[in-house]
Amino acid sequence: MKDDIGKHAAEGLERLCGEEERVQMLRSPALPGIEFLQARFFGNVFEPHRHDTYAIGLTMGGVQRFSYRGEERRSLPGQILVLHPDEKHDGGAGTDSGLYYRMLYIEPSLLARSLMPRGVTMPFVGAPVFDDERLRRSLEGAFERFDAGLGTLMADDLVAEVTEGLLRHAGEKPAAGGAVPQRQADIARDFIDGNFERNIHSAELEALTGTDRFLLSRAFRASFGTSPHRYLLMRRLRQSRQLIEDGMPLAEIAAAMGFADQSHLTRHFKKAYGLTPGRWSLLVRGIGAP
């Protein structure tokens, strides 16, 4: 993101001494062209400015107010907002209770690459604020991992999901996986099955299948109902369950299965199975069972 939000924005953030506020800008080390902003503030902070990226935001708390295309807009908690490249807008909190939001900035070249195999032009979203449960879940999953850095498979999945979401709200019908033979999706799946204990990079799957990463991601989802990243994660969690039953300490399991740490394992394990790994361990050993 190369725009300059100006001195006014910095002053607006600094003047609120005593109130909780935080602005973070983190870049994904996995895929150039993706940036992330997380911010809490009160009042009007951002003067009119432009981005050279698509900006996809998720309002987490409060009301997000911004002027865009000649109108004042408002985004409520859980809603998504989309700002197109080179379109002027400002930004601030819409109420006295302040604003907490997260923004994802994606360079148009990444979306263009994702769209290239389909022959579709860059999407134009008419309504800048909307509800989309599927896209919201994808954004939340990415935001959870930005502090530790996205893996390439997750970054590719995010770009593919954002592309599909923008097409939905631009009135384009998403394609059902692209024209990739089943064999290439099978090759990618078999490779993940044999290598899930280590980090798998998108470039490996591209070289192995001879298929562009974004097209492969859509084909994989069409074939197996999930993305390569999610498939890899579930293989790791399934093996983690077995290692828990074998009595391996959780910290060692996390390291062996490629998780950043034990809390990272715990978070994903609970989302997948509804129990923490510790609780699962007690149950498989018959402790605390009904």
C-alpha positions in Angstrom: 0.0 0.0 0.0 1.7 3.1 -1.2 -0.7 5.9 -0.3 0.1 8.5 2.3 -2.6 9.0 4.9 -1.0 12.2 6.0 -0.1 14.0 9.2 -3.7 14.5 10.1 -4.2 10.8 10.5 -1.2 10.4 12.8 -2.4 13.3 14.9 -5.9 11.9 15.2 -4.4 8.7 16.6 -2.0 10.3 19.0 -4.4 12.8 20.5 -6.5 10.2 22.3 -4.2 9.6 25.2 -5.9 7.4 27.8 -8.1 5.6 25.3 -7.3 2.2 23.9 -6.0 2.5 20.4 -3.6 0.6 18.3 -2.6 0.7 14.7 -0.7 -2.2 13.2 0.5 -2.7 9.6 1.8 -6.2 8.9 2.9 -7.6 5.6 2.5 -11.2 4.6 5.9 -12.8 4.2 4.4 -15.6 2.2 3.0 -13.6 -0.8 4.2 -10.2 -1.9 1.2 -7.9 -2.7 -0.8 -8.6 0.4 -0.9 -6.2 3.4 -2.9 -6.1 6.6 -4.1 -3.2 8.8 -5.6 -3.6 12.2 -6.8 -0.4 14.0 -8.7 0.9 17.0 -9.4 4.6 17.2 -12.0 7.3 18.0 -13.2 10.2 15.9 -12.3 11.1 12.3 -8.8 10.0 11.5 -8.1 9.5 7.8 -8.3 12.5 5.5 -9.4 11.9 1.8 -6.8 9.6 0.2 -6.4 6.8 -2.4 -4.9 3.3 -2.5 -3.3 1.6 -5.4 -4.8 -1.7 -4.1 -8.1 -3.3 -3.5 -9.0 -2.7 0.2 -11.3 -5.3 1.8 -12.3 -4.4 5.3 -14.1 -6.2 8.2 -15.7 -4.1 10.9 -15.1 -5.7 14.2 -16.7 -3.2 16.7 -18.4 0.1 16.6 -19.5 1.8 13.3 -17.1 2.5 10.5 -17.9 5.8 8.7 -16.4 6.8 5.4 -17.2 9.0 2.4 -17.0 7.1 -0.9 -18.2 7.9 -4.4 -20.0 11.0 -3.3 -21.9 9.4 -0.4 -21.4 8.8 3.3 -21.2 5.1 4.0 -21.4 3.1 7.2 -20.3 -0.4 8.0 -21.6 -2.3 11.1 -19.8 -5.1 13.0 -19.6 -8.2 10.8 -20.1 -6.3 7.6 -17.5 -6.2 4.8 -16.5 -3.1 2.9 -14.7 -3.0 -0.5 -12.8 0.0 -1.8 -11.5 -0.1 -5.4 -8.0 1.1 -6.4 -7.6 4.8 -7.0 -10.9 5.8 -5.5 -10.9 8.6 -3.0 -12.2 8.0 0.5 -11.8 9.1 4.1 -12.5 7.2 7.3 -13.3 7.4 11.0 -15.5 6.2 13.8 -19.2 6.7 13.2 -20.1 6.9 16.9 -18.6 8.1 20.2 -17.9 4.5 21.2 -15.0 4.3 18.7 -14.1 1.9 16.0 -12.2 -1.4 15.7 -11.6 -2.8 12.3 -9.3 -4.8 10.1 -8.3 -4.2 6.5 -6.8 -6.4 3.8 -5.0 -4.7 0.9 -4.4 -6.8 -2.2 -2.6 -5.6 -5.3 -4.7 -5.8 -8.4 -2.1 -7.9 -10.1 -2.8 -10.8 -7.7 -6.5 -10.7 -8.5 -5.7 -10.4 -12.2 -3.6 -13.5 -12.0 -6.4 -15.4 -10.2 -8.9 -14.3 -12.8 -6.6 -14.9 -15.9 -7.5 -18.6 -16.5 -11.2 -17.7 -16.6 -10.9 -14.8 -19.0 -12.8 -12.5 -16.6 -12.1 -8.8 -16.2 -11.3 -7.2 -12.8 -14.5 -7.1 -10.7 -16.4 -3.9 -10.1 -18.4 -4.0 -6.8 -21.2 -1.4 -6.9 -22.2 -1.6 -3.2 -19.2 -0.9 -1.1 -20.7 -2.3 2.1 -22.3 -5.8 2.3 -22.9 -9.0 4.2 -21.2 -12.1 3.1 -20.7 -15.0 5.6 -18.4 -17.0 3.5 -16.0 -14.2 2.7 -16.2 -13.0 6.3 -15.0 -16.4 7.6 -12.1 -16.4 5.1 -11.0 -12.9 6.2 -11.3 -13.8 9.9 -9.1 -16.9 9.3 -6.5 -14.9 7.5 -6.5 -12.1 10.2 -5.9 -14.7 12.9 -2.7 -15.8 11.1 -1.3 -12.5 10.0 0.7 -11.9 13.2 2.6 -15.1 12.6 2.6 -14.8 8.8 0.5 -16.7 6.2 1.8 -19.8 4.6 1.7 -19.8 0.9 -1.2 -22.2 0.6 -3.3 -20.1 3.0 -2.3 -16.9 1.1 -3.4 -18.5 -2.2 -6.6 -19.7 -0.7 -7.3 -16.2 0.6 -6.7 -14.6 -2.8 -9.0 -17.2 -4.4 -11.7 -16.6 -1.8 -11.5 -12.8 -2.1 -11.7 -13.1 -5.9 -14.8 -15.3 -5.7 -16.4 -12.9 -3.2 -15.8 -9.9 -5.3 -17.2 -11.7 -8.4 -20.3 -12.6 -6.4 -20.9 -9.0 -5.5 -20.0 -7.7 -8.9 -22.8 -9.9 -10.4 -20.4 -12.4 -12.0 -21.1 -16.1 -11.6 -18.2 -17.9 -9.9 -16.7 -20.7 -11.9 -16.9 -24.3 -10.5 -13.3 -25.1 -10.2 -11.8 -24.3 -13.6 -10.9 -26.6 -16.4 -8.2 -28.6 -14.5 -8.2 -32.4 -14.9 -9.1 -34.4 -11.9 -5.6 -36.0 -12.2 -3.8 -32.8 -11.2 -6.0 -32.3 -8.1 -5.3 -35.9 -7.2 -1.6 -35.3 -7.6 -1.7 -32.3 -5.2 -3.8 -34.2 -2.7 -1.4 -37.2 -2.7 1.6 -34.9 -2.2 -0.1 -33.3 0.8 -0.9 -36.7 2.2 2.7 -37.7 2.1 4.2 -34.4 3.3 1.8 -32.8 5.7 4.3 -32.8 8.6 6.3 -30.0 6.9 5.5 -26.7 5.3 4.2 -27.1 1.8 4.7 -24.2 -0.6 2.5 -23.2 -3.5 5.5 -23.3 -5.8 5.9 -27.0 -5.1 2.3 -27.8 -6.1 2.6 -25.6 -9.2 5.8 -27.5 -10.3 4.3 -30.9 -9.4 1.0 -30.4 -11.3 2.1 -27.9 -14.0 -0.9 -25.8 -12.9 -1.2 -22.2 -11.7 -1.7 -22.0 -8.0 -5.0 -20.1 -8.1 -6.5 -22.4 -10.7 -5.3 -25.4 -8.8 -6.9 -24.0 -5.6 -10.3 -23.8 -7.3 -10.0 -27.2 -8.8 -9.0 -28.7 -5.5 -12.0 -27.2 -3.8 -14.3 -28.5 -6.6 -12.8 -32.0 -6.3 -12.5 -32.4 -2.6 -14.8 -29.7 -1.1 -12.0 -27.8 0.6 -8.8 -25.8 -0.3 -5.3 -27.3 -0.3 -4.5 -25.2 2.8 -7.5 -26.5 4.7 -6.8 -30.1 3.6 -3.3 -29.8 4.9 -4.5 -28.4 8.2 -7.0 -31.2 8.7 -4.4 -33.9 8.0 -2.2 -32.3 10.6 -5.0 -32.2 13.1 -6.0 -35.8 12.4 -2.4 -37.0 13.0 -2.3 -34.8 16.2 -5.2 -36.7 17.6 -3.4 -40.0 17.1 -0.2 -38.6 18.7 -2.4 -37.4 21.7 -3.7 -40.9 22.0 -0.1 -42.2 21.9 0.7 -40.0 24.9 3.1 -37.5 23.2 3.2 -34.1 25.0 1.2 -31.4 23.3 4.2 -29.0 22.8 6.1 -31.8 21.0 3.0 -32.6 18.9 2.7 -28.9 17.9 6.3 -28.8 16.8 6.1 -32.1 15.0 3.0 -31.2 13.1 4.2 -27.8 11.8 2.1 -25.6 14.2 3.7 -22.3 15.4 3.3 -23.4 19.0 1.0 -25.2 21.4 -1.6 -22.4 21.5 -1.7 -22.4 17.7 -2.4 -26.2 17.8 -5.0 -25.7 20.5 -6.9 -23.0 18.6 -7.2 -25.0 15.4 -7.9 -28.3 17.3 -10.8 -26.7 19.2 -12.3 -25.2 16.0 -12.1 -28.6 14.3 -13.3 -30.9 17.1 -15.0 -28.7 19.7 -12.6 -29.7 22.4 -9.1 -28.5 23.4 -6.3 -31.0 22.9 -5.9 -31.3 26.7 -9.6 -32.2 27.1 -9.3 -34.7 24.2 -6.3 -36.3 26.0 -8.3 -36.7 29.2 -11.3 -38.2 27.4 -9.2 -40.8 25.4 -7.6 -41.9 28.6 -11.1 -42.2 30.2 -10.6 -39.3 32.6 -13.6 -37.1 33.0 -15.7 -39.2 30.7 -19.4 -39.5 31.6 
